[in-house]
Every structure is written in structure tokens, then in C-alpha cells.
Amino acid sequence: TDLHAKAMWLVIPPLIAAMFASYTMFAFIAMLHFLEIMNLQQSLQECCSILGSFYKSSSIVDTSACSHPVNAISRRGEAASHSEGDNASEVSTSVPHSRQDIDI
């Protein structure tokens, strides 16, 4: 048991250091991912405001759904799917829901 205790003093400190390094690297990568998401949100908001001001000036599209980009896309898709039944000859602007809906 005395030999085992002395041997563990050689093993335990590097093990603790490796665990600490692993958790630190995970936290750093998680922080980078969080910052990337925040940067993407800011870029999308800037793009949405630019497009919103363009569409308001040209009066092409209703920009009321532009406060959140995901809602704007889904609302356009819903509006297009509701109008498909009424006007079958018009071109659909709905968002494809699966890979099978996309023509390559």
C-alpha cells in the first residue's frame, strides 16, 4: 500500500491537470460558439434592416415580419402556401421543406 500511495503521487497531478485543461478548452470553444451566434444575429439584423429600408422605399413587399429573420422567412412560406390554392398559375415563393423539394 505504501508503494501504491507513492506511485499515485506520480499519476494523480497530471491527471488533474489534464482534466482542468480539458474543461478549460471546452469552455473556450463554447464561448467562441456563443460569440459566433451573437455575431450572426447582429449581421442578420443589419441585413434585415437594410433590406427592410430598401423594400419600404420600393413598396414591393410587406416588411412587418422583418423584426425577426426566421419569422419573416416562415411567414413568407406560409403566405405562399396559402396563396397556391387560389392562384395555381402563379410562381410559388414558398421555402422548400425538405431536400426532395429542391430541384438541382
Biopython code that builds the backbone (N, CA, C, O; Angstrom):
import numpy as np
from Bio.PDB.StructureBuilder import StructureBuilder

atoms = [
    (1, "THR", "N", (0.811, -1.203, 0.000)),
    (1, "THR", "CA", (0.000, 0.000, 0.000)),
    (1, "THR", "C", (0.854, 1.267, 0.000)),
    (1, "THR", "O", (0.466, 2.286, -0.572)),
    (2, "ASP", "N", (2.013, 1.195, 0.643)),
    (2, "ASP", "CA", (2.908, 2.352, 0.656)),
    (2, "ASP", "C", (3.459, 2.614, -0.750)),
    (2, "ASP", "O", (3.592, 3.767, -1.161)),
    (3, "LEU", "N", (3.770, 1.572, -1.467)),
    (3, "LEU", "CA", (4.245, 1.700, -2.841)),
    (3, "LEU", "C", (3.138, 2.282, -3.735)),
    (3, "LEU", "O", (3.393, 3.130, -4.590)),
    (4, "HIS", "N", (1.918, 1.811, -3.520)),
    (4, "HIS", "CA", (0.777, 2.313, -4.292)),
    (4, "HIS", "C", (0.547, 3.806, -4.033)),
    (4, "HIS", "O", (0.287, 4.558, -4.972)),
    (5, "ALA", "N", (0.638, 4.235, -2.798)),
    (5, "ALA", "CA", (0.431, 5.645, -2.454)),
    (5, "ALA", "C", (1.497, 6.530, -3.101)),
    (5, "ALA", "O", (1.186, 7.611, -3.602)),
    (6, "LYS", "N", (2.759, 6.073, -3.092)),
    (6, "LYS", "CA", (3.824, 6.855, -3.714)),
    (6, "LYS", "C", (3.680, 6.876, -5.235)),
    (6, "LYS", "O", (3.996, 7.881, -5.872)),
    (7, "ALA", "N", (3.206, 5.779, -5.816)),
    (7, "ALA", "CA", (3.017, 5.728, -7.268)),
    (7, "ALA", "C", (1.878, 6.647, -7.703)),
    (7, "ALA", "O", (1.928, 7.242, -8.780)),
    (8, "MET", "N", (0.868, 6.755, -6.875)),
    (8, "MET", "CA", (-0.263, 7.610, -7.221)),
    (8, "MET", "C", (0.114, 9.084, -7.223)),
    (8, "MET", "O", (-0.496, 9.872, -7.946)),
    (9, "TRP", "N", (1.112, 9.475, -6.426)),
    (9, "TRP", "CA", (1.567, 10.864, -6.449)),
    (9, "TRP", "C", (2.194, 11.224, -7.787)),
    (9, "TRP", "O", (2.275, 12.401, -8.136)),
    (10, "LEU", "N", (2.632, 10.233, -8.531)),
    (10, "LEU", "CA", (3.154, 10.478, -9.872)),
    (10, "LEU", "C", (2.040, 10.544, -10.917)),
    (10, "LEU", "O", (2.203, 11.179, -11.959)),
    (11, "VAL", "N", (0.923, 9.897, -10.643)),
    (11, "VAL", "CA", (-0.152, 9.780, -11.624)),
    (11, "VAL", "C", (-1.234, 10.841, -11.435)),
    (11, "VAL", "O", (-1.723, 11.406, -12.414)),
    (12, "ILE", "N", (-1.603, 11.109, -10.223)),
    (12, "ILE", "CA", (-2.758, 11.969, -9.946)),
    (12, "ILE", "C", (-2.549, 13.425, -10.395)),
    (12, "ILE", "O", (-3.455, 13.952, -11.041)),
    (13, "PRO", "N", (-1.447, 14.115, -10.112)),
    (13, "PRO", "CA", (-1.318, 15.513, -10.548)),
    (13, "PRO", "C", (-1.433, 15.706, -12.060)),
    (13, "PRO", "O", (-2.128, 16.634, -12.475)),
    (14, "PRO", "N", (-0.791, 14.884, -12.922)),
    (14, "PRO", "CA", (-1.022, 15.082, -14.364)),
    (14, "PRO", "C", (-2.461, 14.796, -14.776)),
    (14, "PRO", "O", (-2.981, 15.425, -15.697)),
    (15, "LEU", "N", (-3.093, 13.865, -14.110)),
    (15, "LEU", "CA", (-4.495, 13.560, -14.416)),
    (15, "LEU", "C", (-5.384, 14.758, -14.088)),
    (15, "LEU", "O", (-6.245, 15.125, -14.887)),
    (16, "ILE", "N", (-5.186, 15.361, -12.936)),
    (16, "ILE", "CA", (-5.965, 16.545, -12.547)),
    (16, "ILE", "C", (-5.685, 17.693, -13.518)),
    (16, "ILE", "O", (-6.605, 18.404, -13.922)),
    (17, "ALA", "N", (-4.411, 17.875, -13.894)),
    (17, "ALA", "CA", (-4.057, 18.947, -14.830)),
    (17, "ALA", "C", (-4.710, 18.711, -16.193)),
    (17, "ALA", "O", (-5.173, 19.662, -16.825)),
    (18, "ALA", "N", (-4.754, 17.464, -16.652)),
    (18, "ALA", "CA", (-5.382, 17.154, -17.940)),
    (18, "ALA", "C", (-6.881, 17.410, -17.893)),
    (18, "ALA", "O", (-7.447, 17.926, -18.857)),
    (19, "MET", "N", (-7.533, 17.061, -16.791)),
    (19, "MET", "CA", (-8.971, 17.326, -16.656)),
    (19, "MET", "C", (-9.239, 18.827, -16.660)),
    (19, "MET", "O", (-10.171, 19.291, -17.317)),
    (20, "PHE", "N", (-8.422, 19.591, -15.927)),
    (20, "PHE", "CA", (-8.588, 21.040, -15.891)),
    (20, "PHE", "C", (-8.382, 21.641, -17.283)),
    (20, "PHE", "O", (-9.135, 22.522, -17.699)),
    (21, "ALA", "N", (-7.372, 21.168, -17.995)),
    (21, "ALA", "CA", (-7.119, 21.675, -19.348)),
    (21, "ALA", "C", (-8.275, 21.332, -20.283)),
    (21, "ALA", "O", (-8.664, 22.151, -21.116)),
    (22, "SER", "N", (-8.820, 20.138, -20.151)),
    (22, "SER", "CA", (-9.934, 19.720, -20.996)),
    (22, "SER", "C", (-11.167, 20.601, -20.761)),
    (22, "SER", "O", (-11.799, 21.062, -21.712)),
    (23, "TYR", "N", (-11.496, 20.826, -19.498)),
    (23, "TYR", "CA", (-12.653, 21.664, -19.184)),
    (23, "TYR", "C", (-12.428, 23.110, -19.623)),
    (23, "TYR", "O", (-13.364, 23.773, -20.072)),
    (24, "THR", "N", (-11.203, 23.598, -19.499)),
    (24, "THR", "CA", (-10.894, 24.957, -19.923)),
    (24, "THR", "C", (-11.035, 25.107, -21.432)),
    (24, "THR", "O", (-11.581, 26.100, -21.913)),
    (25, "MET", "N", (-10.539, 24.118, -22.182)),
    (25, "MET", "CA", (-10.670, 24.178, -23.644)),
    (25, "MET", "C", (-12.130, 24.090, -24.066)),
    (25, "MET", "O", (-12.547, 24.775, -25.000)),
    (26, "PHE", "N", (-12.914, 23.249, -23.381)),
    (26, "PHE", "CA", (-14.341, 23.159, -23.696)),
    (26, "PHE", "C", (-15.030, 24.495, -23.452)),
    (26, "PHE", "O", (-15.839, 24.935, -24.269)),
    (27, "ALA", "N", (-14.715, 25.144, -22.331)),
    (27, "ALA", "CA", (-15.329, 26.437, -22.023)),
    (27, "ALA", "C", (-14.931, 27.485, -23.069)),
    (27, "ALA", "O", (-15.753, 28.314, -23.462)),
    (28, "PHE", "N", (-13.672, 27.448, -23.518)),
    (28, "PHE", "CA", (-13.218, 28.400, -24.519)),
    (28, "PHE", "C", (-13.945, 28.189, -25.848)),
    (28, "PHE", "O", (-14.369, 29.159, -26.476)),
    (29, "ILE", "N", (-14.094, 26.941, -26.282)),
    (29, "ILE", "CA", (-14.798, 26.645, -27.530)),
    (29, "ILE", "C", (-16.278, 27.018, -27.407)),
    (29, "ILE", "O", (-16.863, 27.533, -28.359)),
    (30, "ALA", "N", (-16.882, 26.767, -26.257)),
    (30, "ALA", "CA", (-18.284, 27.155, -26.045)),
    (30, "ALA", "C", (-18.442, 28.672, -26.110)),
    (30, "ALA", "O", (-19.421, 29.170, -26.667)),
    (31, "MET", "N", (-17.482, 29.413, -25.542)),
    (31, "MET", "CA", (-17.544, 30.870, -25.604)),
    (31, "MET", "C", (-17.407, 31.357, -27.048)),
    (31, "MET", "O", (-18.114, 32.276, -27.461)),
    (32, "LEU", "N", (-16.501, 30.747, -27.816)),
    (32, "LEU", "CA", (-16.361, 31.122, -29.222)),
    (32, "LEU", "C", (-17.649, 30.866, -29.994)),
    (32, "LEU", "O", (-18.055, 31.677, -30.825)),
    (33, "HIS", "N", (-18.285, 29.741, -29.716)),
    (33, "HIS", "CA", (-19.548, 29.419, -30.386)),
    (33, "HIS", "C", (-20.618, 30.447, -30.019)),
    (33, "HIS", "O", (-21.364, 30.899, -30.888)),
    (34, "PHE", "N", (-20.697, 30.815, -28.756)),
    (34, "PHE", "CA", (-21.664, 31.821, -28.314)),
    (34, "PHE", "C", (-21.403, 33.158, -28.994)),
    (34, "PHE", "O", (-22.342, 33.817, -29.439)),
    (35, "LEU", "N", (-20.133, 33.568, -29.082)),
    (35, "LEU", "CA", (-19.802, 34.827, -29.743)),
    (35, "LEU", "C", (-20.123, 34.770, -31.238)),
    (35, "LEU", "O", (-20.537, 35.771, -31.822)),
    (36, "GLU", "N", (-19.934, 33.619, -31.847)),
    (36, "GLU", "CA", (-20.273, 33.463, -33.267)),
    (36, "GLU", "C", (-21.775, 33.610, -33.482)),
    (36, "GLU", "O", (-22.203, 34.231, -34.455)),
    (37, "ILE", "N", (-22.569, 33.051, -32.591)),
    (37, "ILE", "CA", (-24.029, 33.176, -32.697)),
    (37, "ILE", "C", (-24.450, 34.636, -32.525)),
    (37, "ILE", "O", (-25.313, 35.125, -33.253)),
    (38, "MET", "N", (-23.837, 35.331, -31.557)),
    (38, "MET", "CA", (-24.174, 36.745, -31.358)),
    (38, "MET", "C", (-23.795, 37.574, -32.587)),
    (38, "MET", "O", (-24.538, 38.473, -32.982)),
    (39, "ASN", "N", (-22.651, 37.278, -33.187)),
    (39, "ASN", "CA", (-22.216, 37.985, -34.388)),
    (39, "ASN", "C", (-23.165, 37.712, -35.549)),
    (39, "ASN", "O", (-23.487, 38.621, -36.313)),
    (40, "LEU", "N", (-23.613, 36.471, -35.686)),
    (40, "LEU", "CA", (-24.560, 36.122, -36.748)),
    (40, "LEU", "C", (-25.890, 36.842, -36.552)),
    (40, "LEU", "O", (-26.478, 37.334, -37.515)),
    (41, "GLN", "N", (-26.365, 36.906, -35.316)),
    (41, "GLN", "CA", (-27.613, 37.629, -35.049)),
    (41, "GLN", "C", (-27.488, 39.096, -35.430)),
    (41, "GLN", "O", (-28.395, 39.663, -36.039)),
    (42, "GLN", "N", (-26.370, 39.708, -35.072)),
    (42, "GLN", "CA", (-26.172, 41.118, -35.400)),
    (42, "GLN", "C", (-26.103, 41.311, -36.915)),
    (42, "GLN", "O", (-26.669, 42.272, -37.438)),
    (43, "SER", "N", (-25.421, 40.416, -37.623)),
    (43, "SER", "CA", (-25.339, 40.518, -39.082)),
    (43, "SER", "C", (-26.709, 40.362, -39.724)),
    (43, "SER", "O", (-27.045, 41.087, -40.659)),
    (44, "LEU", "N", (-27.500, 39.417, -39.224)),
    (44, "LEU", "CA", (-28.841, 39.216, -39.773)),
    (44, "LEU", "C", (-29.734, 40.423, -39.514)),
    (44, "LEU", "O", (-30.528, 40.802, -40.375)),
    (45, "GLN", "N", (-29.612, 41.027, -38.337)),
    (45, "GLN", "CA", (-30.414, 42.211, -38.044)),
    (45, "GLN", "C", (-30.017, 43.374, -38.950)),
    (45, "GLN", "O", (-30.877, 44.118, -39.422)),
    (46, "GLU", "N", (-28.716, 43.532, -39.192)),
    (46, "GLU", "CA", (-28.268, 44.592, -40.095)),
    (46, "GLU", "C", (-28.772, 44.355, -41.513)),
    (46, "GLU", "O", (-29.241, 45.284, -42.171)),
    (47, "CYS", "N", (-28.677, 43.106, -41.987)),
    (47, "CYS", "CA", (-29.165, 42.780, -43.330)),
    (47, "CYS", "C", (-30.668, 43.000, -43.431)),
    (47, "CYS", "O", (-31.167, 43.513, -44.432)),
    (48, "CYS", "N", (-31.375, 42.611, -42.391)),
    (48, "CYS", "CA", (-32.832, 42.770, -42.397)),
    (48, "CYS", "C", (-33.210, 44.244, -42.414)),
    (48, "CYS", "O", (-34.157, 44.632, -43.098)),
    (49, "SER", "N", (-32.484, 45.065, -41.674)),
    (49, "SER", "CA", (-32.817, 46.496, -41.682)),
    (49, "SER", "C", (-32.478, 47.120, -43.034)),
    (49, "SER", "O", (-33.210, 47.990, -43.505)),
    (50, "ILE", "N", (-31.385, 46.695, -43.666)),
    (50, "ILE", "CA", (-31.048, 47.214, -44.994)),
    (50, "ILE", "C", (-32.102, 46.802, -46.007)),
    (50, "ILE", "O", (-32.584, 47.629, -46.781)),
    (51, "LEU", "N", (-32.464, 45.507, -46.000)),
    (51, "LEU", "CA", (-33.491, 45.041, -46.934)),
    (51, "LEU", "C", (-34.843, 45.673, -46.636)),
    (51, "LEU", "O", (-35.602, 45.999, -47.549)),
    (52, "GLY", "N", (-35.140, 45.842, -45.344)),
    (52, "GLY", "CA", (-36.409, 46.460, -44.973)),
    (52, "GLY", "C", (-36.514, 47.877, -45.478)),
    (52, "GLY", "O", (-37.560, 48.285, -45.982)),
    (53, "SER", "N", (-35.431, 48.638, -45.346)),
    (53, "SER", "CA", (-35.479, 50.009, -45.845)),
    (53, "SER", "C", (-35.550, 50.043, -47.374)),
    (53, "SER", "O", (-36.185, 50.929, -47.945)),
    (54, "PHE", "N", (-34.902, 49.081, -48.036)),
    (54, "PHE", "CA", (-34.996, 49.008, -49.493)),
    (54, "PHE", "C", (-36.417, 48.685, -49.935)),
    (54, "PHE", "O", (-36.952, 49.323, -50.841)),
    (55, "TYR", "N", (-37.033, 47.681, -49.284)),
    (55, "TYR", "CA", (-38.383, 47.298, -49.676)),
    (55, "TYR", "C", (-39.400, 48.379, -49.322)),
    (55, "TYR", "O", (-40.387, 48.561, -50.035)),
    (56, "LYS", "N", (-39.164, 49.097, -48.222)),
    (56, "LYS", "CA", (-40.072, 50.199, -47.880)),
    (56, "LYS", "C", (-39.987, 51.309, -48.923)),
    (56, "LYS", "O", (-40.994, 51.922, -49.276)),
    (57, "SER", "N", (-38.772, 51.560, -49.412)),
    (57, "SER", "CA", (-38.623, 52.625, -50.402)),
    (57, "SER", "C", (-39.201, 52.229, -51.750)),
    (57, "SER", "O", (-39.672, 53.087, -52.498)),
    (58, "SER", "N", (-39.172, 50.920, -52.075)),
    (58, "SER", "CA", (-39.705, 50.490, -53.367)),
    (58, "SER", "C", (-41.128, 49.960, -53.265)),
    (58, "SER", "O", (-41.754, 49.699, -54.293)),
    (59, "SER", "N", (-41.658, 49.794, -52.054)),
    (59, "SER", "CA", (-43.030, 49.322, -51.814)),
    (59, "SER", "C", (-43.321, 48.001, -52.512)),
    (59, "SER", "O", (-44.387, 47.825, -53.102)),
    (60, "ILE", "N", (-42.362, 47.066, -52.443)),
    (60, "ILE", "CA", (-42.548, 45.764, -53.094)),
    (60, "ILE", "C", (-43.172, 44.749, -52.148)),
    (60, "ILE", "O", (-44.113, 44.047, -52.517)),
    (61, "VAL", "N", (-42.651, 44.672, -50.932)),
    (61, "VAL", "CA", (-43.026, 43.610, -50.005)),
    (61, "VAL", "C", (-43.402, 44.218, -48.667)),
    (61, "VAL", "O", (-42.868, 45.254, -48.270)),
    (62, "ASP", "N", (-44.335, 43.561, -47.970)),
    (62, "ASP", "CA", (-44.687, 43.959, -46.614)),
    (62, "ASP", "C", (-43.545, 43.571, -45.687)),
    (62, "ASP", "O", (-43.191, 42.395, -45.613)),
    (63, "THR", "N", (-42.960, 44.536, -44.977)),
    (63, "THR", "CA", (-41.810, 44.266, -44.117)),
    (63, "THR", "C", (-42.197, 44.170, -42.649)),
    (63, "THR", "O", (-41.329, 44.313, -41.788)),
    (64, "SER", "N", (-43.435, 43.940, -42.335)),
    (64, "SER", "CA", (-43.839, 43.868, -40.938)),
    (64, "SER", "C", (-43.270, 42.653, -40.243)),
    (64, "SER", "O", (-43.124, 42.664, -39.020)),
    (65, "ALA", "N", (-42.942, 41.602, -40.981)),
    (65, "ALA", "CA", (-42.397, 40.387, -40.377)),
    (65, "ALA", "C", (-40.886, 40.435, -40.271)),
    (65, "ALA", "O", (-40.275, 39.430, -39.906)),
    (66, "CYS", "N", (-40.271, 41.538, -40.569)),
    (66, "CYS", "CA", (-38.812, 41.616, -40.652)),
    (66, "CYS", "C", (-38.155, 41.829, -39.293)),
    (66, "CYS", "O", (-36.932, 41.949, -39.234)),
    (67, "SER", "N", (-38.905, 41.879, -38.210)),
    (67, "SER", "CA", (-38.273, 42.089, -36.915)),
    (67, "SER", "C", (-37.445, 40.883, -36.497)),
    (67, "SER", "O", (-36.469, 41.032, -35.762)),
    (68, "HIS", "N", (-37.810, 39.712, -36.945)),
    (68, "HIS", "CA", (-37.032, 38.505, -36.661)),
    (68, "HIS", "C", (-36.885, 37.737, -37.961)),
    (68, "HIS", "O", (-37.893, 37.355, -38.556)),
    (69, "PRO", "N", (-35.658, 37.496, -38.426)),
    (69, "PRO", "CA", (-35.453, 36.896, -39.746)),
    (69, "PRO", "C", (-36.119, 35.541, -39.927)),
    (69, "PRO", "O", (-36.635, 35.253, -41.008)),
    (70, "VAL", "N", (-36.120, 34.702, -38.897)),
    (70, "VAL", "CA", (-36.721, 33.381, -39.036)),
    (70, "VAL", "C", (-38.227, 33.507, -39.214)),
    (70, "VAL", "O", (-38.818, 32.794, -40.026)),
    (71, "ASN", "N", (-38.854, 34.411, -38.460)),
    (71, "ASN", "CA", (-40.288, 34.620, -38.610)),
    (71, "ASN", "C", (-40.616, 35.164, -39.985)),
    (71, "ASN", "O", (-41.641, 34.807, -40.565)),
    (72, "ALA", "N", (-39.762, 36.021, -40.515)),
    (72, "ALA", "CA", (-40.017, 36.586, -41.837)),
    (72, "ALA", "C", (-40.015, 35.505, -42.896)),
    (72, "ALA", "O", (-40.870, 35.497, -43.782)),
    (73, "ILE", "N", (-39.058, 34.592, -42.813)),
    (73, "ILE", "CA", (-38.986, 33.504, -43.796)),
    (73, "ILE", "C", (-40.182, 32.575, -43.658)),
    (73, "ILE", "O", (-40.787, 32.191, -44.659)),
    (74, "SER", "N", (-40.532, 32.209, -42.421)),
    (74, "SER", "CA", (-41.647, 31.278, -42.250)),
    (74, "SER", "C", (-42.970, 31.924, -42.648)),
    (74, "SER", "O", (-43.842, 31.254, -43.201)),
    (75, "ARG", "N", (-43.130, 33.220, -42.371)),
    (75, "ARG", "CA", (-44.383, 33.885, -42.751)),
    (75, "ARG", "C", (-44.514, 33.983, -44.265)),
    (75, "ARG", "O", (-45.614, 33.837, -44.798)),
    (76, "ARG", "N", (-43.394, 34.230, -44.974)),
    (76, "ARG", "CA", (-43.457, 34.258, -46.433)),
    (76, "ARG", "C", (-43.835, 32.883, -46.964)),
    (76, "ARG", "O", (-44.621, 32.769, -47.905)),
    (77, "GLY", "N", (-43.271, 31.833, -46.357)),
    (77, "GLY", "CA", (-43.593, 30.479, -46.794)),
    (77, "GLY", "C", (-45.048, 30.137, -46.555)),
    (77, "GLY", "O", (-45.687, 29.510, -47.400)),
    (78, "GLU", "N", (-45.589, 30.551, -45.391)),
    (78, "GLU", "CA", (-46.997, 30.298, -45.095)),
    (78, "GLU", "C", (-47.894, 31.068, -46.057)),
    (78, "GLU", "O", (-48.882, 30.530, -46.557)),
    (79, "ALA", "N", (-47.550, 32.318, -46.315)),
    (79, "ALA", "CA", (-48.373, 33.130, -47.216)),
    (79, "ALA", "C", (-48.362, 32.537, -48.617)),
    (79, "ALA", "O", (-49.391, 32.524, -49.293)),
    (80, "ALA", "N", (-47.223, 32.052, -49.052)),
    (80, "ALA", "CA", (-47.143, 31.467, -50.386)),
    (80, "ALA", "C", (-47.919, 30.156, -50.456)),
    (80, "ALA", "O", (-48.565, 29.870, -51.464)),
    (81, "SER", "N", (-47.858, 29.349, -49.380)),
    (81, "SER", "CA", (-48.577, 28.079, -49.417)),
    (81, "SER", "C", (-50.088, 28.301, -49.374)),
    (81, "SER", "O", (-50.841, 27.512, -49.945)),
    (82, "HIS", "N", (-50.546, 29.372, -48.700)),
    (82, "HIS", "CA", (-51.976, 29.668, -48.692)),
    (82, "HIS", "C", (-52.439, 30.210, -50.035)),
    (82, "HIS", "O", (-53.577, 29.976, -50.442)),
    (83, "SER", "N", (-51.569, 30.928, -50.722)),
    (83, "SER", "CA", (-51.977, 31.508, -51.992)),
    (83, "SER", "C", (-51.842, 30.514, -53.146)),
    (83, "SER", "O", (-52.353, 30.781, -54.234)),
    (84, "GLU", "N", (-51.175, 29.386, -52.947)),
    (84, "GLU", "CA", (-51.024, 28.409, -54.025)),
    (84, "GLU", "C", (-52.370, 27.826, -54.454)),
    (84, "GLU", "O", (-52.598, 27.568, -55.636)),
    (85, "GLY", "N", (-53.247, 27.625, -53.489)),
    (85, "GLY", "CA", (-54.550, 27.068, -53.826)),
    (85, "GLY", "C", (-55.399, 28.037, -54.618)),
    (85, "GLY", "O", (-56.191, 27.622, -55.464)),
    (86, "ASP", "N", (-55.245, 29.332, -54.354)),
    (86, "ASP", "CA", (-56.048, 30.333, -55.040)),
    (86, "ASP", "C", (-55.528, 30.614, -56.441)),
    (86, "ASP", "O", (-56.320, 30.696, -57.380)),
    (87, "ASN", "N", (-54.241, 30.760, -56.605)),
    (87, "ASN", "CA", (-53.644, 31.121, -57.880)),
    (87, "ASN", "C", (-52.644, 30.050, -58.294)),
    (87, "ASN", "O", (-51.452, 30.178, -58.015)),
    (88, "ALA", "N", (-53.101, 29.021, -58.939)),
    (88, "ALA", "CA", (-52.234, 27.913, -59.310)),
    (88, "ALA", "C", (-51.274, 28.289, -60.426)),
    (88, "ALA", "O", (-50.234, 27.650, -60.585)),
    (89, "SER", "N", (-51.606, 29.320, -61.205)),
    (89, "SER", "CA", (-50.743, 29.699, -62.322)),
    (89, "SER", "C", (-49.559, 30.552, -61.887)),
    (89, "SER", "O", (-48.598, 30.690, -62.644)),
    (90, "GLU", "N", (-49.600, 31.134, -60.674)),
    (90, "GLU", "CA", (-48.508, 31.979, -60.212)),
    (90, "GLU", "C", (-47.335, 31.131, -59.736)),
    (90, "GLU", "O", (-47.500, 29.971, -59.358)),
    (91, "VAL", "N", (-46.168, 31.721, -59.762)),
    (91, "VAL", "CA", (-44.962, 31.041, -59.307)),
    (91, "VAL", "C", (-44.950, 31.033, -57.792)),
    (91, "VAL", "O", (-45.220, 32.053, -57.157)),
    (92, "SER", "N", (-44.637, 29.878, -57.208)),
    (92, "SER", "CA", (-44.613, 29.754, -55.756)),
    (92, "SER", "C", (-43.308, 30.280, -55.208)),
    (92, "SER", "O", (-42.241, 30.016, -55.764)),
    (93, "THR", "N", (-43.390, 31.039, -54.096)),
    (93, "THR", "CA", (-42.188, 31.532, -53.429)),
    (93, "THR", "C", (-42.011, 30.864, -52.081)),
    (93, "THR", "O", (-41.323, 31.404, -51.215)),
    (94, "SER", "N", (-42.615, 29.701, -51.880)),
    (94, "SER", "CA", (-42.506, 29.044, -50.582)),
    (94, "SER", "C", (-41.115, 28.468, -50.385)),
    (94, "SER", "O", (-40.422, 28.127, -51.343)),
    (95, "VAL", "N", (-40.726, 28.369, -49.133)),
    (95, "VAL", "CA", (-39.425, 27.826, -48.767)),
    (95, "VAL", "C", (-39.512, 26.308, -48.826)),
    (95, "VAL", "O", (-40.453, 25.741, -48.270)),
    (96, "PRO", "N", (-38.558, 25.616, -49.484)),
    (96, "PRO", "CA", (-38.614, 24.160, -49.536)),
    (96, "PRO", "C", (-38.482, 23.568, -48.138)),
    (96, "PRO", "O", (-37.685, 24.043, -47.329)),
    (97, "HIS", "N", (-39.267, 22.530, -47.859)),
    (97, "HIS", "CA", (-39.284, 21.939, -46.534)),
    (97, "HIS", "C", (-38.367, 20.735, -46.422)),
    (97, "HIS", "O", (-38.049, 20.322, -45.307)),
    (98, "SER", "N", (-37.934, 20.162, -47.517)),
    (98, "SER", "CA", (-37.024, 19.030, -47.450)),
    (98, "SER", "C", (-36.111, 19.049, -48.662)),
    (98, "SER", "O", (-36.288, 19.867, -49.564)),
    (99, "ARG", "N", (-35.149, 18.162, -48.688)),
    (99, "ARG", "CA", (-34.219, 18.111, -49.817)),
    (99, "ARG", "C", (-34.928, 17.662, -51.078)),
    (99, "ARG", "O", (-34.474, 17.980, -52.177)),
    (100, "GLN", "N", (-36.027, 16.933, -50.956)),
    (100, "GLN", "CA", (-36.745, 16.457, -52.130)),
    (100, "GLN", "C", (-37.447, 17.603, -52.851)),
    (100, "GLN", "O", (-37.716, 17.510, -54.049)),
    (101, "ASP", "N", (-37.750, 18.696, -52.121)),
    (101, "ASP", "CA", (-38.420, 19.833, -52.733)),
    (101, "ASP", "C", (-37.479, 20.706, -53.550)),
    (101, "ASP", "O", (-37.932, 21.559, -54.313)),
    (102, "ILE", "N", (-36.172, 20.501, -53.398)),
    (102, "ILE", "CA", (-35.192, 21.346, -54.082)),
    (102, "ILE", "C", (-34.797, 20.696, -55.391)),
    (102, "ILE", "O", (-34.336, 19.555, -55.406)),
    (103, "ASP", "N", (-34.974, 21.419, -56.499)),
    (103, "ASP", "CA", (-34.547, 20.933, -57.808)),
    (103, "ASP", "C", (-33.118, 21.343, -58.045)),
    (103, "ASP", "O", (-32.759, 22.513, -57.913)),
    (104, "ILE", "N", (-32.295, 20.359, -58.399)),
    (104, "ILE", "CA", (-30.871, 20.653, -58.641)),
    (104, "ILE", "C", (-30.611, 20.678, -60.124)),
    (104, "ILE", "O", (-29.478, 20.908, -60.548)),
]
sb = StructureBuilder()
sb.init_structure("model")
sb.init_model(0)
sb.init_chain("A")
sb.init_seg("    ")
for serial, (resi, resn, name, xyz) in enumerate(atoms, 1):
    if name == "N":
        sb.init_residue(resn, " ", resi, " ")
    sb.init_atom(name, np.array(xyz, "f"), 0.0, 1.0, " ", f" {name:<3s}", serial, name[0])
structure = sb.get_structure()
